[in-house]
Amino acid sequence: MSSTMAKLVKLNFTPGIHRESTQYAEEGNWYDTDHVRFRDGRPENLRGYVKKSSTVLTGTARDLITWADNSTFKRASFGTEAKLYEFNGDTVFDITPIRGKTSTGDNTLAIVTIDGTNNGFSTAAGSVRVSVSASSHGAETGDFVAFTSATTIGGAIDLGNRTYQVSVLNTNSFSFDASVTASSTETGVGTATANFYLHTGTSVAIQGLGWGAGVYNAGVSSTGKRAFNEAATSSAIIFRNTQWTIDNWGEDIVACRREGRIYNWDTSQGPTTRAALISASPSVNNYVIVSPNDRHLIALGSTEFATGTFNSMLVRWSDQNNFDNFTPSISSTSGENVLADGSEIVGATRSRSAINIWTDNAMWLMQFVGPPFTFKFQQMGTNCGLIGPHAGIDYAGRSVWMGEDNFFLFDGQLQVLDCTVKKYVFDRLNRSQTDKIYAGINSEFKEIIWLYPSSGQNECDSYVIFNPDDNYWTYGSAIWTTYESQETYDNTITTGVSGTESFLFDNEPVSIFTADGEPISFFIESAYFDIDDGDELMFMDRMIPDFDINDGTVTIEIASQEFPVNSEIIKGPFDVTNTTQKVDFRARGRQAKVKVSANSAGTSWRFGSLRMAMQPDGRR
């Protein structure tokens, strides 16, 4: 059959990814992708990333903020299950607070004096292991300790200017590995002050199992029940991973680790100063946020003032401009309010003239009205709860968030977003790790991004992007755990896990198209298209690509089928550069699809259109 009889047909696909139906039913749309966005309706590859700091973080970051201090110095802060960090634009500093000594004595700093008499260090020549006797130290295995005013022990070990992760031997002793080997054996010697940091938390949510985790019926075997002395293999009990919320208090920050106290880090004190306990703060808090303009420190999920009892639905706030006063009185604007509709407050975000608060089932507005009530609370929706503490974001005065099975938007009215990849995202979501879902904004491209862990993954390995201005969705794979817009720095800032280590990254800096120097794979694939609803076979023998490519190369594949149950016949991949005028090939089928991809270091491309020579070729 002569190719000159074929007609050039322009293939233009709808912007965004559409896969709520099958790849055959989504004709005219893009169906699958990775590391691709849409700009002015056309697909292009995402830019890459580089480490912002070579410092390896201890743990995995769960919250991240950036800001400029009063001297316009750019800063960032982020918290992991083990540490709280501050980045001053050049160096990452450990500002983890010194913890309270016991759960009932959080105002007492966990500082133990080692005097070489009652308490002391023990070393063995040729070993890095150091044992410490320290009465009632209160540490747990995995915690960190720093020694000040320390003497040299073991002939060679200088304990100062380092932190050590401890293994607890008993309530009065622990051990750690020093950075150098002891040259002598010593027992119960040395002097130092041991400063214990916040207990190290956990990075992974764990399902509670065992004998008390579910119902049992002694002597009876039936569906959904266990025999006596038989451990549960599943339950609704979840021990949650460690979470942080961090916010600005002027040029300083306030930070709270879930189910803990609230701490303040004073920028003017310098990077070597640790975050300090806000002694007036409630004893247990799940989330903190600072109200705009009126500046109250707000705790969400907190202890009630009158009873000291923790209430997961309680909103409690400090005096105006004074986080050292959480006591309600006629001379204070401090107060509290219990929300309804849900079992716990999950998260919040500042929005237009209000703070939006989500429980696990509802959305509330918290608005400053001044004395005597200080704040007004109004429920704005139900069955629209937040799936994780950081799964909601404000975009240009509109709140957008991810719920248990839908995406939502609030702009004065509650809306369920029409998501063209909803089934794909929620079907592959790891439901045991939804606490880690993180929403961010890329203002350069007017995008809202959610990072999430897919099925079988304990950390975020995927993203889904929504562009509210152009109303399209796309998705892909990622290494990020947090995401902060380019309001402070020139590009988005992220934390992520590279291999087995965590770092702070510059994300999508201009002209960077590699993954910290390594190649990135990009692709986008269309749904199937056909002639006359697939009633006719079609013959294809030439395509004319339309790309804007830098000095790299992209590839195009054409896959065809005679029937949906048949195996695909793939033509290509064909290399395409800026100088490629046409690609000749021969393919026949009732349906066909196009795939554009690249896997080289530094390649940048933007797809315009594609013209393909095709013609009817009979019915069989």
N, C-alpha and C positions, 0 to 999 in steps of 0.2 A: 504494500500500500504506500503510495507516495506521500511523503511528509508535507509536500506543498499543499495538499488538500486540507491540512489541519489549520484550525483557526486559533490565533493567539487570544487566550482568555485571561483577563486580569483577575488574580486571586487576592481579594482583600478580606481580611478576617476582623471580626469585631474586637475592639480593644478589651484587654482583660482575659482572664482564664475562666472558662465556663465548663464545669463538669458535674452539674447536678443530675445529668442524665448520662447515657452511654456515649461513647466516642462516635457512634453512628448518628445518634439523635442530635448531637451538638453541631451539625453542619453549619459552616460559615463562621465558626468560632475557633479560638485557640483553646487547646484542651489540657496540655501538660507543659511543665516548665521547671527550670531551676536557675536562680540568679539572673532573672530577667524582669525588668519593669517596663512600663509603657509611658511614653512622653509624646504628647500631642497625638495620641492614638496609635503610635508606632512602637514596637518592641525594641528594646536595647538592653545590653548587658549591664548589670550592676557594677559599680567600681569595687575595688578590693580594699585591703586593710593592711596596716602595719602596727607593730607594737609601739605604744606611746611610751612605755617604760619597759626596761628589761627585767625589772623586779618580778620575781615569781611570787604570786600572792599565796598566802596560806588559807586554803579553803576556796569556796566558790561564792562570788558576790551575788547578793540578793537585792540590793538597792544601790542606786547611784545618783548623785546630783552634781551639777557643776554650777559655779558662780564666780563673779568677780568681786573681790573685796573692795574696801573703801579707797584703796590705792590703785584700783583697776587691775590688780594682780589676779590672774586666772587660777582657779582652784577646782578640785573635785574631791568628793568623799564617797566611800563605798564600804559596805559591811559584808563580811563572810560569816560562816558559822564559827570561825575561830578569832577573827580580828576585825577591828574598825580601822580604816585607813584614811589618810589625807594625802592628796597629790597637789604639790604646789607649782605645777607646771614644769618641773624638772625631776623631782625626786618623790618617791612614794614613802610616806612615813607611817609607822604604826602608832595610832593614837588610842589603842584599846584601853578602856577604863580599867582601873584596879577594882576588883569586885568586892562586894560585901562579904564579910567573913562567914555568915550563916544566912539562911533564908529569913530569919527574924531579926537580923542585925545588919541590914544593908547600909546603915549610916556609919558602920564601923569598917574602915578600910582593912582589907585582908593583907596586913603587913606583919610578918613574923621576924623577930630578932633572933639571929643565930650568933651565940656568944662564945662558942668553942668550949663551953663548960657543960651547960645543961643541954644545949643543942650544938650540932657540929657536922662537918663534912668528913666523909671517909673515901679514900681512893686506894687503888691497887696499881702498883708500878706496871707499866705497859698496857694499861687499859684506859679507855675514855670514859668509862662508867663512873659516875659519882653518886654516892648514897648520902642522903641528908636526913639527920634526925631533927624534927621540927614539931614540937608539941602542938596538937590540935590544928594542923596546918589547913584543913578544910578543902584541900585540893582534890581533884578527880583526875584519873588517868586521861591524858590528852590535853590537860590544861597547860598554860604557859606561865612561867615565872621569870622575873628579872631580879638580879641582885645588885644592890647599891652598897656603897661603903664596904666593898668586899676585899678581903685579903687573898693573896695567891695561895692555892692549895696544891698538894701533890707534887710540889717542886716546880710545876710548869703551867698550871691552869689558872689563868686570870679570869675570874668570873664576871668582871664588869663589861658593860657596853654590849651585852647580848641577852637574848631571851632564850629560854630552854623549855622544851616540851617534856612534861614529867610523866613518870609511871609511878602510881601510888603503890606503896608496899603495905602500909597500914595507916591508921589515923594519925600516927606520930612520925611517920617517915615516908620518904619518896626518893626516887632516883631519876637521873637524866644523863644524857651523853654530852660530854664537853666537846669543844672543837679541836682540842689537842690531847695528846696522850700524857697521862701522869708519869713522872719520872721516879716517884717514890710512893711507898705505901704509908698512908696515914689514917688514923681513926679518931673521929670526934674532934677535929681541929677547925681552925679558921673562924673568922667573924664576917657577918654580912647582914644586910636587911633584905629579906625576901618579899618581893611585891608580887602578889598573885593577881592575874588578870581574870576577866569574866570567864566563867566556866565555858569550855569549848562545847559548842552545840553539835547538831547533826546536819548533814547535807542532804539526807534522803529521808523522805517520809516512810515510816515502817508500819506495816499492818500488825495490830495487836493480836497475837494468837496465844494458845495455851489452854489450860483447863478452865479458866474463868472467863474466856472470851466469847462464849456463846451458850445457848441453852443445851441441857442434856436431859435425858429421861432414863433413869437407872433401870436396867433390865429390859428396856424396850428398844427395838431397832425399827425406826421409821424415817421416811424422807425428812430431811431438815433437822433431825435430832441426833444426838450423840449418846453413846453408852457411857455409863459411869467410868471414870478414870481414863477417858479417851480425850486427847487434846484436840482443840478446834483446828481445822485447816484453813478456815476463813472467818472473817468477822467484819463488823462495821466500825471497829475500833482502829483509829489511825493515830500514831504518834508522829506529829507533824515535824517537818524539817525546820531548822532555825530560819527566822525571818528578821529583817531590819526595815525600819522606816527612818529616813533622814530628811530633814528640812532645814531651811535657813531661818535664823533669828538675826535679822540684819546681816552683817557680814560674817557672823558666826553660824554654827550649826547646832541643832538639837537632834539627838539620835535615840532610838528605842529598839531594843531587841525584844521580839514578841515574848509576852509573859514576864517581862522584866521592868526595871526602872528606866527613867529618862535621864540622859546625860547631855552635857553641853560642852562644846569645844570652842574655846575663845581664840579667834584668829590672831589677836594681838599678842598672845602669849608665846607664839612661835611653834614650829612644827614638832619640836621635841617634847612639848607638853601634852599630856594625855587628856582625853575627855574626862570631865569631872561630873560626879553624881549631882543632879539637882535634888537636894535633900528634901525639898518640900513636895516633890512629885509623888503621886500615888504609888503604892507598893507594887502593884502589878498593872501593866499596860500592854495592849496588843498593837497599837498603831498610834502615831503622832502626826499632827499637821498643824501648821501655823496659819491662823486666819489673816487674810490680807487687810491692809489699811488699819483695822483696829488692833491687830497683833495680840491675840490670845494664843497661848500654847494649849492645844486641844488633844486630849487623850481619848481614843476610841477603844472600847472594851477596857474597863478600868475598875478600880475599887471604889465602892460607894463611900462618901464622906462620913456619914453617920455611923455606919456599921463596920466599915473596913472590909466588907464582903465583896469579892470579885463579881462583876456583872458584865457578861459579854455583850450586852445591848446598851451599856451605859456610855454616854458622851459626857466627859468631864473636862472643864477648862480652867485655866489660871486667871489671875487678875490681869487686867489690861497692861501690856508692856512690862509685866512682872511675873516671870515663871517661878519665882520663889514664894508665891502665895497661891495655893489651891484651896484655901479655906473660904467658903461662902460666908459673907457677912454684909451688913449695911454699908460698910466702908470699902467693900471690894466688889469687883464685877465677876469674881470667881463663881462657878456654879456647875450644875450637872443636870442631865436629862436622860431619861430612859426611853429608847425607841421601841416601836412595836413592829410586828410582822417579820419574823425571822428568829433564828436561834443565836446568831452572833453578828456583830458588825465586822465586815470583811475589809473594807478600804474606803478611801475618800480621795477627792481631788478638788482643787480650787477651780472655780468656774466664774461665769459672769455674775458678779455681785453676790456670790453665795459659795458655800462649800457643799459639794454633792457627796453624800454619804450613802454607801451601799451596805445593806445586810446581805445575808445569803439568799434573801427572797425579795427584797424591796429596795426602793431608792427614795432618799429623803433630801430635802434642801435645808441647810442650816444658814440662816441669814442674821447678820448683826442688826439689832434694833435699838441697842442702848439700854440704860437702866429703866426700870428695875429688873427686866427679864434678860437683858443682854442679848440673847439669841432667840430667834423664832424657828420652830421646826415644822416642816410641812412635807407629808408624804406625797410623792409624785408618781409612784407606780408600784405595782406588785407583780410577782412572778417574773422578775427582771433582775434577780440578784447577781452579784459579782462572783466570778468563778475563782479568783485569787486576789490577794492583797494589792498587787500591782497590775491588774488586768484592765484598769480603767484609766482614761487620759482625757484632758481637756484640749480640744482643737478649735481655736478661734471662737471661744465662748460656747462651744457645743461639747457636751460630754459624750464620749464614745467608749463602749466597754464590751467585754466578752462575758457572756453568762454561761450557764451550764449547757445550753444547747442552742443558743442564738447570739447574734451580735446586736447591740442596741445603740440608739442615739437619742440624746435628750437636748432639744433646743428650745425648751419651753413646753414641748409636748413629747411624750415618750413614743419612740418609734422602734419597731423591729426592722433592722437593716435587711434589705434584699441581698443576700450573699450568694454569689454564683459558684462558690467553692465550699459552702457550709458542710455538706455531707462529707466531702473529702477530709476537711479539717477535724470535725468532731468524731468521725468514725475512727481516725487514727490517733486520737489524743490518748495519752497515758493518764487515765482517770485517777490513779493513785498519786500523781505528781503535779496536779493542776495548780497547787499552791505556788509553783515556780513560774507560771505564765506572766509575762512582763510586757506591758504596752509602752511604746515610745513613739516619738514623732521625728520624721525627717522633713524639716521645713523647706529644704531646698527643692524637694520634689513633691511637696504637699501630700505626704504619705503618713498614714498611721500604721504602725507595725506591731504585731503581737509575736513574741517569741514563745514557743511551747515545746514540751517534750512529747515526742511521738511514742506510739506503742512499743513497749519493751525498753525504752530509754529513760534513765533517771534524771538526765539533764536536758535542758532545751537544746534541741538539734534541728528545729524547724522554725519557719516563720510564715505568717500570712500577712499580706499588705492590703490595705484599703485606701484608695484615693477618693476622699469625699467630694472633691471638686469635679473630677472627671468621672466619678462613679464607676470605678473598676476594681477588681480584685486580682491578686496574683500571690504566688507562694513559692517556697523553696526550702533549701537546707541552710543551716547556720550553726555557728559555734557560740553565739552570744547568750549571756544570761541576764544582762541588763542593757539598757539603751537610752541614751540621753541626747536630745536635740542639739543643733549647732548654735544655740543662743550665746554660749560663752566662747567656745572654740570655733575654728573655721570649718569643722566638719563634725559629724556625730561622733560621740564618744561611747565606747562599749566596754564591758568586761566579757571575757570569754575563756573557754577551755580549749587550749591548743595541745593536742596529744593528751597528756595527763596533767598538764600544768595550767594555772590560771594567770591571766595577764590583763592589763589595761591596754586598750587598742584605740588608735585613730581609725575610724570607719569611713570608707569612701572619700579619702582625700583626693583632691583633683589630680588626674593623670595617673592614678595608681590602679592597676587592673590585675594585681596579683594578691595571693593570700600570704602576706608577710614574706614576699619573695618567691613563693611557690605558685605554679599555675593554678588557675581556677577553671572548672568546667562550667560552661553555660549551655543551655539549650532551650528551645521552645518548639512545641509540636502542635500541629493543627488537628482538629477533628477531621473525620473523613468527609470528602466532597464527592459528588457524582454528577452524572448527566441524566436528566429526566428521571429523577428520584431512583436512580440505579436500575432502571428498566433496560437501558442500553449499556453495552460494554463501551468503554472509551479507549482510544489509542492515543498515547502521549509520546512525543519524540523530541521535544526541545523546550527549554525554559530560559527566560531572560531575567536574571536576578537584578534586584535594585537594593544596593547596600551602601552605607557610608562606613567604610572600614579604615582603621589606621594602617600601619605597615604590616599587619598580621593577616591571618587567613581564617575564614569560616568554612564550614562544610554544609552541604545540603543533601538530604536523602529524600527519595520518593518511595513510598511504600504503597503497593496496590494489592487488591483482593478481588476475586470474582464473587465470593460470597462471604458473609461475616464469619462463618465457621472455618473457612479455608485459611491456610497459612499465608502470611504476608510474603510478597515478593518485593525485595528491597533493591532499589537501584541507587548506587552510590556507596559511600559518600563522595561527593564531588567538591573539590576545593574551589573556593570563590575568593577573589581579591577585588580590590578597587578597579582593576583593569579587566576583569572578566566580562565579556560581552554576552556570551551565551553558553549553555551547557547542552550537549547533545546526548540523548539516551533513548531507549525504547522501552515502553511499559504498557501493559494492557490490563484492564480490570473494570469492575463496576464502581468501585470506590477507590479513592487514593487519599493520601495525607502527606504533608510536608513536614520535615524536621530540619531546623537550623541549629547548629551547635558550634562550639569552639572549645578547645582544650589546650591553650598555649599561654605562655607567660606574657602578659602585657597587651593582649589583643582587645581592642575596643571596636564594637560594631553597633550599627543601628539599621534595622530592617525597614525598607520603604514599602515595596510591593513585589509581586512576582507575576510575570506573565508566562503562561504555559501553552504550548501548541498542543491542542487536543481536538479530537473529532469522534463522532459516533462510529462504532465498529461492529455493529450487529448485536443480536440478542443472545448469542452463544458462541 
